Amino acid sequence: MKLERAEELLREFPDKRVLVIGDLMLDEFVWGRVSRISPEAPVPVVEVIRESYYPGGAANVARNVREFTPSVFVMGLIGEDSYARKLRELLNENGISLEGVQNDPSFQTIVKTRIIARQQQVVRVDRERPQPLSEEAQLRCVAKVRELLPELDAVIFEDYGKGLLQQNFVDKIAALTKEAGKLITADPNPHSRLIWRGITAVKPNRSEAFAAANQPWREPEPDPLRDGHLLFVGAELLRTWKPELLLVTLGEQGMILFDQFNPPFHVPSRAREVYDLSGAGDTAIGLFTLALASGASAIEAAEISNHASSVVVGKLGTATLTPDELLESFHQRNG
Protein backbone atom coordinates (compact mmCIF):
# COMPACT_ATOMS: atom_id res chain seq x y z
CA MET A 1 0.00 0.00 0.00
CA LYS A 2 1.29 3.46 -0.84
CA LEU A 3 1.92 5.94 1.97
CA GLU A 4 -0.71 8.33 0.57
CA ARG A 5 -3.42 5.64 0.82
CA ALA A 6 -2.40 4.80 4.40
CA GLU A 7 -2.63 8.49 5.30
CA GLU A 8 -6.06 8.72 3.66
CA LEU A 9 -7.38 5.78 5.68
CA LEU A 10 -5.88 7.00 8.95
CA ARG A 11 -7.72 10.30 8.53
CA GLU A 12 -10.96 8.30 8.80
CA PHE A 13 -10.00 6.50 12.02
CA PRO A 14 -10.89 9.28 14.53
CA ASP A 15 -14.53 9.29 13.39
CA LYS A 16 -15.07 5.58 14.12
CA ARG A 17 -16.76 4.25 17.26
CA VAL A 18 -15.76 0.79 18.45
CA LEU A 19 -17.00 -1.53 21.20
CA VAL A 20 -14.65 -4.23 22.52
CA ILE A 21 -16.27 -7.18 24.33
CA GLY A 22 -14.19 -9.78 26.11
CA ASP A 23 -12.06 -10.89 29.03
CA LEU A 24 -10.75 -7.84 30.88
CA MET A 25 -7.41 -8.12 32.64
CA LEU A 26 -4.83 -6.06 34.46
CA ASP A 27 -1.23 -6.47 33.27
CA GLU A 28 1.30 -5.88 36.04
CA PHE A 29 5.01 -5.57 35.23
CA VAL A 30 7.61 -5.89 37.97
CA TRP A 31 10.93 -4.55 36.70
CA GLY A 32 14.14 -5.51 38.46
CA ARG A 33 17.71 -6.71 38.21
CA VAL A 34 19.36 -10.03 38.93
CA SER A 35 22.73 -10.14 40.66
CA ARG A 36 22.70 -13.54 42.37
CA ILE A 37 21.10 -16.96 42.60
CA SER A 38 18.91 -17.78 45.57
CA PRO A 39 20.56 -19.93 48.26
CA GLU A 40 17.15 -21.59 48.78
CA ALA A 41 16.70 -22.91 45.23
CA PRO A 42 18.45 -22.64 41.83
CA VAL A 43 16.46 -19.57 40.81
CA PRO A 44 17.47 -15.92 40.26
CA VAL A 45 16.80 -13.34 42.96
CA VAL A 46 15.12 -10.31 41.38
CA GLU A 47 15.70 -7.00 43.11
CA VAL A 48 12.60 -4.92 42.33
CA ILE A 49 13.26 -1.46 40.92
CA ARG A 50 9.78 -0.38 39.82
CA GLU A 51 6.29 -1.61 38.95
CA SER A 52 3.93 -0.59 36.17
CA TYR A 53 0.36 -1.45 35.21
CA TYR A 54 -1.51 -1.57 31.91
CA PRO A 55 -4.98 -2.62 30.74
CA GLY A 56 -4.71 -6.22 29.52
CA GLY A 57 -6.74 -8.75 27.55
CA ALA A 58 -9.75 -7.16 25.88
CA ALA A 59 -8.90 -3.92 27.68
CA ASN A 60 -5.60 -3.83 25.79
CA VAL A 61 -7.46 -4.14 22.48
CA ALA A 62 -9.51 -1.11 23.52
CA ARG A 63 -6.33 0.70 24.50
CA ASN A 64 -4.80 0.04 21.06
CA VAL A 65 -7.91 1.31 19.27
CA ARG A 66 -8.06 4.36 21.57
CA GLU A 67 -4.72 5.57 20.17
CA PHE A 68 -6.52 6.18 16.87
CA THR A 69 -10.05 7.23 17.82
CA PRO A 70 -11.57 8.91 20.89
CA SER A 71 -14.76 6.82 20.85
CA VAL A 72 -13.97 3.41 22.35
CA PHE A 73 -16.22 1.37 24.65
CA VAL A 74 -15.28 -1.77 26.57
CA MET A 75 -17.52 -4.53 27.95
CA GLY A 76 -16.48 -7.30 30.31
CA LEU A 77 -16.42 -8.58 33.89
CA ILE A 78 -14.28 -7.43 36.82
CA GLY A 79 -14.48 -7.87 40.56
CA GLU A 80 -14.66 -5.28 43.33
CA ASP A 81 -11.07 -5.65 44.50
CA SER A 82 -8.03 -3.37 44.38
CA TYR A 83 -7.07 -4.72 40.96
CA ALA A 84 -10.52 -3.83 39.60
CA ARG A 85 -10.13 -0.30 40.92
CA LYS A 86 -6.71 -0.03 39.29
CA LEU A 87 -8.05 -1.28 35.96
CA ARG A 88 -10.95 1.17 36.05
CA GLU A 89 -8.54 3.99 36.86
CA LEU A 90 -6.29 3.08 33.90
CA LEU A 91 -9.21 2.79 31.48
CA ASN A 92 -10.53 6.16 32.63
CA GLU A 93 -7.08 7.71 32.17
CA ASN A 94 -7.03 6.32 28.63
CA GLY A 95 -10.44 7.83 27.84
CA ILE A 96 -12.14 4.46 27.34
CA SER A 97 -15.86 4.28 28.18
CA LEU A 98 -16.73 1.86 31.00
CA GLU A 99 -20.48 1.82 30.36
CA GLY A 100 -20.45 -1.90 29.54
CA VAL A 101 -18.23 -3.09 32.40
CA GLN A 102 -19.96 -5.46 34.82
CA ASN A 103 -18.89 -5.70 38.49
CA ASP A 104 -19.29 -8.92 40.47
CA PRO A 105 -18.05 -8.98 44.09
CA SER A 106 -17.55 -12.77 43.86
CA PHE A 107 -15.29 -12.44 40.80
CA GLN A 108 -11.49 -12.29 41.05
CA THR A 109 -10.26 -9.59 38.66
CA ILE A 110 -7.82 -11.30 36.28
CA VAL A 111 -4.22 -10.17 36.79
CA LYS A 112 -1.12 -11.26 34.89
CA THR A 113 2.12 -10.31 36.64
CA ARG A 114 5.30 -10.44 34.58
CA ILE A 115 8.65 -10.16 36.34
CA ILE A 116 11.26 -8.64 34.03
CA ALA A 117 15.01 -8.55 34.57
CA ARG A 118 17.69 -7.62 32.03
CA GLN A 119 14.97 -6.96 29.46
CA GLN A 120 13.79 -10.58 29.73
CA GLN A 121 10.75 -12.11 31.36
CA VAL A 122 11.83 -14.25 34.32
CA VAL A 123 8.41 -15.61 35.25
CA ARG A 124 4.70 -14.83 34.89
CA VAL A 125 2.22 -15.15 37.73
CA ASP A 126 -1.52 -15.38 36.90
CA ARG A 127 -4.30 -14.57 39.35
CA GLU A 128 -7.59 -15.83 37.96
CA ARG A 129 -10.68 -17.89 38.68
CA PRO A 130 -12.53 -17.95 35.35
CA GLN A 131 -16.31 -17.81 35.45
CA PRO A 132 -19.03 -16.90 32.94
CA LEU A 133 -21.32 -13.92 33.14
CA SER A 134 -24.46 -14.54 35.16
CA GLU A 135 -27.71 -14.65 33.20
CA GLU A 136 -28.68 -11.28 34.68
CA ALA A 137 -25.35 -9.72 33.65
CA GLN A 138 -25.71 -11.18 30.13
CA LEU A 139 -29.11 -9.55 29.79
CA ARG A 140 -27.66 -6.21 30.92
CA CYS A 141 -24.83 -6.53 28.40
CA VAL A 142 -27.16 -7.40 25.52
CA ALA A 143 -29.37 -4.44 26.42
CA LYS A 144 -26.32 -2.14 26.53
CA VAL A 145 -25.14 -3.36 23.11
CA ARG A 146 -28.62 -2.75 21.69
CA GLU A 147 -28.49 0.78 23.14
CA LEU A 148 -25.01 1.54 21.78
CA LEU A 149 -25.34 -0.02 18.31
CA PRO A 150 -26.87 3.01 16.54
CA GLU A 151 -23.72 5.02 17.30
CA LEU A 152 -21.18 2.22 16.74
CA ASP A 153 -19.22 1.37 13.59
CA ALA A 154 -17.75 -1.93 14.78
CA VAL A 155 -17.82 -4.54 17.55
CA ILE A 156 -14.77 -6.65 18.46
CA PHE A 157 -14.97 -9.93 20.40
CA GLU A 158 -11.69 -10.57 22.24
CA ASP A 159 -11.69 -14.08 23.71
CA TYR A 160 -8.95 -15.07 26.14
CA GLY A 161 -10.81 -18.22 27.17
CA LYS A 162 -11.62 -17.01 30.68
CA GLY A 163 -15.34 -17.80 30.50
CA LEU A 164 -16.93 -14.48 29.62
CA LEU A 165 -17.78 -15.30 26.00
CA GLN A 166 -20.32 -18.14 25.88
CA GLN A 167 -21.94 -19.34 22.63
CA ASN A 168 -25.42 -18.08 23.41
CA PHE A 169 -24.13 -14.67 24.46
CA VAL A 170 -21.90 -14.35 21.38
CA ASP A 171 -24.72 -15.43 19.06
CA LYS A 172 -27.11 -12.82 20.49
CA ILE A 173 -24.60 -9.98 20.14
CA ALA A 174 -23.54 -11.10 16.65
CA ALA A 175 -27.15 -11.29 15.48
CA LEU A 176 -27.94 -7.81 16.82
CA THR A 177 -24.81 -6.33 15.27
CA LYS A 178 -25.36 -7.98 11.90
CA GLU A 179 -29.00 -6.87 11.86
CA ALA A 180 -27.83 -3.30 12.48
CA GLY A 181 -25.48 -3.60 9.49
CA LYS A 182 -22.37 -3.03 11.60
CA LEU A 183 -18.94 -4.62 11.31
CA ILE A 184 -18.14 -7.42 13.77
CA THR A 185 -14.80 -9.16 14.24
CA ALA A 186 -13.40 -11.75 16.62
CA ASP A 187 -10.03 -12.76 18.05
CA PRO A 188 -10.68 -16.39 19.11
CA ASN A 189 -9.21 -18.66 21.76
CA PRO A 190 -8.77 -22.40 21.10
CA HIS A 191 -9.93 -23.34 24.61
CA SER A 192 -13.39 -21.83 24.12
CA ARG A 193 -14.33 -23.80 20.99
CA LEU A 194 -16.86 -21.16 20.01
CA ILE A 195 -18.43 -21.18 16.55
CA TRP A 196 -18.10 -17.67 15.16
CA ARG A 197 -21.38 -17.40 13.25
CA GLY A 198 -22.40 -14.15 11.58
CA ILE A 199 -18.93 -12.60 11.97
CA THR A 200 -17.36 -10.28 9.39
CA ALA A 201 -13.79 -11.33 10.17
CA VAL A 202 -12.01 -13.74 12.52
CA LYS A 203 -8.31 -13.39 13.43
CA PRO A 204 -6.65 -16.45 15.00
CA ASN A 205 -2.92 -16.98 15.17
CA ARG A 206 -1.45 -20.06 13.48
CA SER A 207 -1.67 -22.39 16.49
CA GLU A 208 -5.21 -21.22 17.31
CA ALA A 209 -6.27 -21.79 13.70
CA PHE A 210 -4.91 -25.36 13.67
CA ALA A 211 -6.62 -26.12 17.01
CA ALA A 212 -9.94 -24.65 15.85
CA ALA A 213 -9.81 -26.77 12.68
CA ASN A 214 -9.04 -29.89 14.79
CA GLN A 215 -5.70 -30.32 13.04
CA PRO A 216 -2.42 -31.34 14.70
CA TRP A 217 0.29 -28.71 14.82
CA ARG A 218 2.61 -28.65 11.82
CA GLU A 219 5.82 -26.68 11.54
CA PRO A 220 5.44 -23.84 9.03
CA GLU A 221 6.83 -24.06 5.52
CA PRO A 222 9.09 -21.22 4.31
CA ASP A 223 6.39 -19.90 1.96
CA PRO A 224 2.93 -19.65 3.60
CA LEU A 225 1.26 -19.74 0.17
CA ARG A 226 2.84 -23.19 -0.42
CA ASP A 227 2.12 -24.45 3.10
CA GLY A 228 -0.46 -27.15 2.36
CA HIS A 229 -1.44 -27.73 5.99
CA LEU A 230 -1.98 -24.00 6.59
CA LEU A 231 -4.00 -23.62 3.39
CA PHE A 232 -6.18 -26.59 4.38
CA VAL A 233 -6.80 -25.08 7.83
CA GLY A 234 -7.77 -21.73 6.31
CA ALA A 235 -10.22 -23.37 3.91
CA GLU A 236 -11.67 -25.48 6.73
CA LEU A 237 -12.31 -22.49 8.99
CA LEU A 238 -13.91 -20.57 6.13
CA ARG A 239 -16.21 -23.56 5.65
CA THR A 240 -17.13 -24.09 9.31
CA TRP A 241 -17.23 -20.52 10.66
CA LYS A 242 -18.35 -18.93 7.37
CA PRO A 243 -16.83 -15.49 8.05
CA GLU A 244 -16.36 -13.06 5.20
CA LEU A 245 -12.66 -12.84 6.09
CA LEU A 246 -10.14 -14.97 7.98
CA LEU A 247 -6.83 -13.34 8.95
CA VAL A 248 -4.26 -15.76 10.39
CA THR A 249 -1.26 -14.18 12.08
CA LEU A 250 1.98 -16.08 11.52
CA GLY A 251 4.51 -14.45 13.83
CA GLU A 252 7.77 -13.81 12.00
CA GLN A 253 6.11 -14.80 8.70
CA GLY A 254 3.56 -11.97 8.93
CA MET A 255 -0.08 -12.79 8.12
CA ILE A 256 -2.17 -14.67 5.60
CA LEU A 257 -5.62 -13.49 4.52
CA PHE A 258 -8.35 -15.89 3.41
CA ASP A 259 -11.77 -14.98 2.08
CA GLN A 260 -14.70 -16.73 0.47
CA PHE A 261 -14.07 -15.53 -3.10
CA ASN A 262 -10.34 -14.88 -3.63
CA PRO A 263 -7.11 -16.87 -3.33
CA PRO A 264 -5.13 -16.53 -0.07
CA PHE A 265 -2.98 -13.40 0.23
CA HIS A 266 0.28 -13.34 2.19
CA VAL A 267 1.46 -10.18 3.98
CA PRO A 268 5.13 -10.57 5.02
CA SER A 269 6.24 -9.35 8.44
CA ARG A 270 7.68 -5.83 8.68
CA ALA A 271 9.28 -6.34 12.10
CA ARG A 272 12.98 -5.53 12.25
CA GLU A 273 13.54 -6.74 15.81
CA VAL A 274 11.22 -8.70 18.09
CA TYR A 275 11.49 -7.86 21.78
CA ASP A 276 8.11 -8.93 23.12
CA LEU A 277 5.05 -10.61 21.59
CA SER A 278 2.79 -9.57 24.51
CA GLY A 279 -0.36 -8.01 23.12
CA ALA A 280 0.65 -8.19 19.44
CA GLY A 281 -2.58 -10.04 18.65
CA ASP A 282 -4.54 -7.30 20.42
CA THR A 283 -2.94 -4.71 18.17
CA ALA A 284 -3.61 -6.83 15.09
CA ILE A 285 -7.35 -7.28 15.65
CA GLY A 286 -7.84 -3.67 16.77
CA LEU A 287 -6.19 -2.08 13.74
CA PHE A 288 -7.61 -4.63 11.28
CA THR A 289 -11.13 -3.83 12.49
CA LEU A 290 -10.60 -0.07 12.54
CA ALA A 291 -9.20 -0.15 9.00
CA LEU A 292 -12.15 -2.18 7.67
CA ALA A 293 -14.58 0.20 9.39
CA SER A 294 -12.80 3.12 7.71
CA GLY A 295 -13.30 1.79 4.19
CA ALA A 296 -10.10 -0.20 3.68
CA SER A 297 -10.19 -3.27 1.48
CA ALA A 298 -9.44 -6.58 3.19
CA ILE A 299 -5.86 -6.56 1.86
CA GLU A 300 -5.33 -2.92 2.88
CA ALA A 301 -6.67 -3.67 6.38
CA ALA A 302 -4.35 -6.67 6.65
CA GLU A 303 -1.37 -4.54 5.63
CA ILE A 304 -2.23 -1.87 8.21
CA SER A 305 -2.67 -4.54 10.89
CA ASN A 306 0.64 -6.12 9.91
CA HIS A 307 2.56 -2.84 10.05
CA ALA A 308 1.00 -2.04 13.44
CA SER A 309 1.91 -5.43 14.91
CA SER A 310 5.44 -5.14 13.55
CA VAL A 311 5.92 -1.87 15.46
CA VAL A 312 4.48 -3.24 18.70
CA VAL A 313 6.64 -6.38 18.86
CA GLY A 314 9.67 -4.08 18.80
CA LYS A 315 8.63 -2.71 22.21
CA LEU A 316 8.93 -4.36 25.62
CA GLY A 317 5.74 -4.95 27.59
CA THR A 318 2.06 -4.68 26.70
CA ALA A 319 2.54 -1.87 24.20
CA THR A 320 0.49 0.20 21.79
CA LEU A 321 1.52 2.37 18.87
CA THR A 322 0.62 5.89 17.75
CA PRO A 323 -0.65 7.04 14.35
CA ASP A 324 2.74 8.68 13.73
CA GLU A 325 4.56 5.39 14.40
CA LEU A 326 2.24 3.55 12.04
CA LEU A 327 2.76 6.09 9.28
CA GLU A 328 6.51 5.99 9.86
CA SER A 329 6.42 2.22 9.28
CA PHE A 330 4.71 2.82 5.92
CA HIS A 331 7.15 5.61 5.13
CA GLN A 332 10.11 3.29 5.72
CA ARG A 333 8.49 0.65 3.54
CA ASN A 334 7.76 3.09 0.71
CA GLY A 335 11.11 4.84 1.08
N, C-alpha and C positions, 0 to 999 in steps of 0.2 A: 504494500500500500504506500502511496506517495505521502510525503509529509503534509502536503496541502489538504489531502482528504482526511487525514487523521485530525488536523486542526479543525476542519469543518465539522467533523463528528463531535469532537470535544466541546465545541461551542454549544451543542445541543444538551450536553449532560446536565448542566445546572437546572434545567427546566423539568427534569424527570423526578417523579416521586416513586419511591421503592419501599416495599414492606419485606422484611426478612423474618421468616418464621423458622424456629429451630431450637436446638439445645444451646442455652446460654451458659457461658462459663467465665470464670475469672482466671486469667493467666498471671501467675506470680513468678518473677525472676529474682533469684538470689545470686548476686554477683560476688565473687570472692577470689582468693588466691590460694594456691596449694604450695606449701613449703616442706611438708613432711608426711610420712605415712603413720597412721594411727598405731599405737602400741597394742591396742585392743583387738585389732583385726587388720588384714592386709588391704586397707582402704585408705584413700587420701583424706587428710584433714583439711577442710575448706574454711579459711578465715573469711568471714563475711565482711564485705566492704559496703555494700548498699543493696537495697531491694527496690524493685519497680513492679508496677501492676498495669495490665492492659485488658481490655475486653477480649474474651476468647470465644471460640466456637462460633455460633451464629452471630454473636455480638461483634466478632471480628470481621465478619462479612459486612455487617452494617457499618462498621468503622471504615472499611475500605471504600465502600460506596460513598460514605459521607465526605470523603476527600474531594469528591467530584460534584456533589449536589447537596444543597442544604436540606432537602426534604426526604429524610430517611426515618422509617418506623421499624421497631423491632418487637417481636412477639415470642414469648417463651416463658419458662417457669424458673423461679428462684425462691429461695427460702426467706426467712426473716432473721438472718444471722449477720455477723459483721462482714462476711464476704459479700452478701447480697447488698448491703449498704455501700460497700466499696464499688461494686459493679454499677449500681445505680448512679453513684457519684461520677464515675468515669464516663458513663453513657451521657449523662447530663452535660458534662464538660465538653464532650464531643458534639453536642447539639443533636443527639439522636432521640427521637420521640419514644417515650416509655408507655404510651397509651395501651399497648397490647401485652405488657408484661404482667404475668400472674404471680402473686405471692402465696406460698403455702408454708405455714409455720412448721409442718412436719417434714418439709423437703430440705435436704442438705444442698446448699448452693455448690455447684460443681467447681472445683478449683484444681488447676494443674500447676504444680510448683516445679520449676526447672532450676537446678543449681548449676551455675556456670563458673568455670575457672579456666583461665588461660584461653579464653574465647571458645571453649568447648563445654558441651553439656556433660556434667559428671553423673547426674542421676535426675530422674523425674519422679515426683511424688504426686499421686492423684487422690483427691478427696471427693468421693462420689457414692451415692446410693441411688442408682437410676430408678425412676418410677414414672408412669404415664400421667398425663393430665387427668384429673377427675372428670366425670361426665359433666358436672356443673361448670368447671373451668373450660371444657371444650365448647360448651354452648356459648359461654361468654366470648371466647375467641372467635367463633364463627360469626357471632353477632357483630363483633368489632370489625372483622374483615368485611362483612356486608356493608357496614357503615363507611369504611374507608375506601372501598373499591371505586366509587365515582371519581375520587381525586388521585387514584394511583395509576401509574403506567406499567408497573411490573411487581410480581410477587416472587420471592426466592425461598424455596425450602432448603434449609441447611441441616442435614441429618448427621449427627455424630453418634447415633445408635444408643442414646441414653434414655430412650423410652418416650420422649415427648411426641414424636411423630408416629401415630398409629394409622393403619390403613383407612379406617372409617373417617378419621379426622382429615387426613390428606385428601381423600376422595371428595369430601364435602367442600373443602377450600378450593380444590382444583376445579370442581364443577361450577362453583360460584364465579371464580375468576375467568374461566373460559366463557361462561354465559355473558359476562360483562365485556368480553372482547379484549381482555388484558393479557399481557405476556406473563407466562409462568415458567420458571425454571427450577431445577433441583440438583443439589449436590448430594448423591446418595451415600449410604453406608452399607457395606456387605452384611453386617450383623442384623440389620433390620428386615431384610428381604421384602421390602415394600415393592409393589407394582406401581410404577409411575404412569398412571393413566391420565390422559387429557393434559399432558405437559408439553410445552413448546420445546424445551431443550433440557437434556439431562447431561451432567458433567461428572462422570466417574474418573478416577485415575486407573491406570492399567490393571493393578491388582484387584481393585473393586469391580472393574468391568468383567474380568475373568471369573471372579466369585459369583457375580450376579448372573452370569450366563452358565453357571454350573460347570465351568471348565477348569481343569487343573492348571496351575501356574506353568507358564513356559517362558524361558529366557527370551528376551527380545532379539529379533534379527536386526542387522545393521540398518536396513531400509524398512521403515514401518509399512510402506506401500507394497512390500514384497513379503511381509510377515503374515503367512497364511493363518496362523492361529489367531492373531490380532484381528485380521479381516473377518474371520469367521465369527469371533465374539461380537464385533461391531454389527454385523448383519443379524446375528441372533438377538441382540438387544433392541435393534430397530424393529424386529418382528414381534418380540414379546411385549415391550413397553409401548411401542408405536409412537414415539415422540417425533416431532418434525425434525429435530436435530439431536445428534449425539456427539458430544465433544469429549474425547478421551485424552487426559493429560498423561504424558509419557516421560516425565522427569527430564533428564538430559537430552532426550530425543525431541522435546517440544510437545506437540499436540497432533492429534489426527481427528478430522471432522468427518462424520458420517451424516448423510441425510437420506430421505426416502427416494429421491429422484436423481441424484448425481453420484459419480464415483467418489471414493474417499479422497480427502485432501489433507496433505501433510504440511504442518507449519513447524519448521525447525526451531529449536531453542535459540534464544538470543542471549542467554546468560553467559557472561564472561567468567565469573567466579561464583561458586556456590558456597555460601557460608552457613545457611540455615534454611531448611525446607518448611519450618513452622509457619503455618498459615498461608502457604503459597496457593493451596487449593481454594482458600477463602477469597484471595485476590482474584483468582481465575474466574470463579463463578460470578463474583460481583461485577467485574469489568465486562465480562461476556454479556451478562444480562443488560447492563446499562448501555452497552453499544448497540445491542439489538433493539432496545427500546428507543434509541435515538436515530434509528433508520439505517443502521449498518447492515450490509449483507451478512450472511452467515460466515463467509470467509473473512470479511473485514472484522467482524466481531471476534473471531478466533485469533486473528493477528493482533488485535488490541489486547486481548486477554493474555496472549503469549508474551508480548512485550512487557506488560504489567508484571506478570509472574517472574519474568527474567530479572526485572529490577529488584523485586522483593527478596528473591533468594540470595541476592548479593548483600543483604543486611542481616545482622544478628538479632534474633528475637522475633516476636510476633509483630511484624512490620507492616506498614502501608506504604503507598507511594503517592506523590503529588502529581497534578496535571503537568507541571513543568518537567518532572522526572520522566513521565511517560512520553512527552513530546521530545525530550532529549534523546530517548532511546530510538525513536523514529528518525530523528535528525542524524544520529550516528549511523543508522542503517542506510539512510538515503545519501549520506555524505560519501 
